[in-house]
Every structure is written in structure tokens, then in C-alpha cells.
Amino acid sequence: MDTAENMIVSCGGGTPCFYNNINWMLQNGIVVWLKISPETVLKRIAESKKERPLLKNLEGEKLHNFITGKIKQREPFYSLANIQIDTETISIEKLKSELEIL
């Protein structure tokens, strides 16, 4: 496989958790975890929830608990990231400048 430079790859939330993917990602690039709260996830998925098979039948507290559980389940993998950025406390402009230096 040819290598690519100056590329950002955005993967699905579960990608680092399977098939030793997180180790492959760490060996082949800089891994950035954009940390987000369950409440912010809920706001962002409100419009697309119907298109997400795991979420489309969940509402209210069940949906919140599912998202909270998934984040907690994935944290051991996410925490291996080279860089962790709390997206709850950073502006989009600051985030862009942080990522540009990579």
C-alpha cells in the first residue's frame, strides 16, 4: 500500500475498538481524540438519529444511557490517542488551528 502524507482520516466512533485498529492507527499516523459529552452527541444526532440503526428506536433516557455507555466502553481505546482535545471547551477556530500544526 502506498503511503499518503498530509491527510486527515475521520473514522466512525467504533473503528478504533475493533481488529487492533487503534494500534494500526497509532503506528501509521497521529491519532486525535475529539472528546465530546453525551449531551452534545445527543444534540448533534437529533436530525440523523433515524438513519442510525443502533439509535433509531431509542428515545429519552434510554438514548442518553446508550450513548453514555458507548463512550465509556470506547474510552480505553480513545485514551490511547496521541492527542486529546476537549471539544466542549474549545472554539471551532481554535480547534482548526490546533489541528493545522499537526
NORCOR-V876496 format. One record per residue. N is the residue number from 1. RES is the residue in three letters. PSI is psi in whole degrees, -180 to 180 (NA if undefined). NEAR is the number of other C-alpha atoms within 12 Angstrom. D_CENTER is the distance of its C-alpha to the mean C-alpha in Angstrom with 2 decimals. Layout:
N & RES & PSI & NEAR & D_CENTER
N & RES & PSI & NEAR & D_CENTER
This chain:
1 & MET & 131 & 4 & 25.46
2 & ASP & 148 & 5 & 25.78
3 & THR & 150 & 8 & 23.40
4 & ALA & 147 & 10 & 21.82
5 & GLU & 160 & 11 & 21.52
6 & ASN & 49 & 12 & 19.89
7 & MET & 142 & 14 & 17.08
8 & ILE & 129 & 16 & 13.41
9 & VAL & 120 & 15 & 11.52
10 & SER & 118 & 15 & 8.31
11 & CYS & 164 & 17 & 7.50
12 & GLY & 157 & 13 & 6.73
13 & GLY & -30 & 24 & 4.65
14 & GLY & -11 & 21 & 8.05
15 & THR & -46 & 19 & 9.09
16 & PRO & -13 & 28 & 9.20
17 & CYS & -5 & 25 & 11.11
18 & PHE & 153 & 16 & 13.99
19 & TYR & 32 & 12 & 17.01
20 & ASN & 22 & 14 & 16.51
21 & ASN & -40 & 23 & 13.74
22 & ILE & -39 & 30 & 12.27
23 & ASN & -41 & 21 & 15.87
24 & TRP & -43 & 18 & 16.42
25 & MET & -44 & 27 & 13.51
26 & LEU & -33 & 21 & 14.95
27 & GLN & -20 & 14 & 18.41
28 & ASN & 6 & 19 & 17.86
29 & GLY & -168 & 22 & 15.96
30 & ILE & 125 & 25 & 14.12
31 & VAL & 128 & 30 & 10.60
32 & VAL & 127 & 29 & 8.69
33 & TRP & 115 & 31 & 6.12
34 & LEU & 96 & 29 & 5.82
35 & LYS & 140 & 26 & 6.91
36 & ILE & 146 & 25 & 7.82
37 & SER & 156 & 21 & 10.73
38 & PRO & -35 & 22 & 11.58
39 & GLU & -40 & 21 & 14.18
40 & THR & -38 & 18 & 12.16
41 & VAL & -47 & 27 & 10.08
42 & LEU & -44 & 25 & 13.66
43 & LYS & -43 & 17 & 15.01
44 & ARG & -29 & 13 & 12.66
45 & ILE & -2 & 20 & 13.17
46 & ALA & -44 & 20 & 16.84
47 & GLU & -29 & 13 & 18.18
48 & SER & 2 & 15 & 16.25
49 & LYS & -37 & 20 & 16.45
50 & LYS & -25 & 14 & 19.60
51 & GLU & 0 & 12 & 18.03
52 & ARG & 107 & 13 & 15.52
53 & PRO & -39 & 10 & 17.75
54 & LEU & -20 & 16 & 16.17
55 & LEU & -20 & 24 & 16.28
56 & LYS & -26 & 18 & 19.33
57 & ASN & 9 & 14 & 21.87
58 & LEU & 143 & 19 & 20.30
59 & GLU & 160 & 18 & 21.43
60 & GLY & -128 & 16 & 21.71
61 & GLU & -35 & 14 & 21.43
62 & LYS & -41 & 16 & 20.57
63 & LEU & -46 & 24 & 17.48
64 & HIS & -45 & 23 & 16.49
65 & ASN & -39 & 20 & 17.29
66 & PHE & -48 & 23 & 15.36
67 & ILE & -45 & 29 & 12.04
68 & THR & -43 & 21 & 13.05
69 & GLY & -41 & 16 & 14.02
70 & LYS & -43 & 23 & 10.92
71 & ILE & -46 & 26 & 8.92
72 & LYS & -41 & 21 & 12.10
73 & GLN & -35 & 18 & 12.50
74 & ARG & -17 & 24 & 9.31
75 & GLU & -39 & 23 & 9.90
76 & PRO & -32 & 16 & 12.64
77 & PHE & -48 & 28 & 10.64
78 & TYR & -38 & 34 & 7.82
79 & SER & -11 & 23 & 10.99
80 & LEU & -8 & 23 & 12.56
81 & ALA & 147 & 26 & 10.71
82 & ASN & -35 & 21 & 13.55
83 & ILE & 135 & 19 & 12.31
84 & GLN & 127 & 22 & 10.51
85 & ILE & 124 & 24 & 10.68
86 & ASP & 103 & 19 & 11.22
87 & THR & -8 & 21 & 10.59
88 & GLU & -24 & 18 & 13.07
89 & THR & 16 & 15 & 15.87
90 & ILE & 140 & 17 & 15.57
91 & SER & 159 & 13 & 17.05
92 & ILE & -35 & 15 & 15.72
93 & GLU & -44 & 12 & 18.71
94 & LYS & -40 & 16 & 18.01
95 & LEU & -45 & 22 & 14.40
96 & LYS & -42 & 15 & 15.98
97 & SER & -36 & 12 & 18.69
98 & GLU & -43 & 19 & 16.54
99 & LEU & -26 & 21 & 14.81
100 & GLU & -28 & 12 & 18.27
101 & ILE & -12 & 10 & 19.76
102 & LEU & NA & 17 & 17.71
